[in-house]
Amino acid sequence: MSLDYIRAGIAAVAVALVLAIGWVVLSWRDDARQLEGLRQQLQDERAARSLEIEQAATAGRNYHDELETLRARPAVGPVRLCSAAPAAPTGDAASRADDPPATAGVGLQGTQGGRDIGPDLDALAARCDALTAQLRALQGWERAIQDEPDR
């Protein structure tokens, strides 16, 4: 009788072993199906990242090209900030009808008057132009992202 139990035990172990091997093989098959999906997803993500990198590079090139164009423009000649005209004399005496009208505080004093503010204005304009160029490049980048078919 003990021989029958040993044979039944061996048969049970063999059946359990066959079921375990079958389960492992089926799980490998399911994993293989998922692997193809994951490979496709990875490929799609790589393509999307490549497109984003290209769009960023294009925006950067556009920005630098516009800056070079702005820097190549000819400079404006001197710009003079004229000195203020001398203030009207103050006193107790009331204005008379034959006195000239009071000056507005700013007047032209010829080419010798005032300091040259051209470089300051040029620097301010260059900074404004650079910010505007940067904004245009970023807007172009955003437009390219919005035009993508998957978004």
Sequence and secondary structure as in RCSB ss.txt:
>XXXX:A:sequence
MSLDYIRAGIAAVAVALVLAIGWVVLSWRDDARQLEGLRQQLQDERAARSLEIEQAATAGRNYHDELETLRARPA
VGPVRLCSAAPAAPTGDAASRADDPPATAGVGLQGTQGGRDIGPDLDALAARCDALTAQLRALQGWERAIQDEPD
R
>XXXX:A:secstr
 HHHHHHHHHHHHHHHHHHHHHHHHHHHHHHHHHHHHHHHHHHHHHHHHHHHHHHHHHHHHHHHHHHHHHHTS  
    EE          SS   TTS     S     TTSSEE HHHHHHHHHHHHHHHHHHHHHHHHHHHHHT TT
 
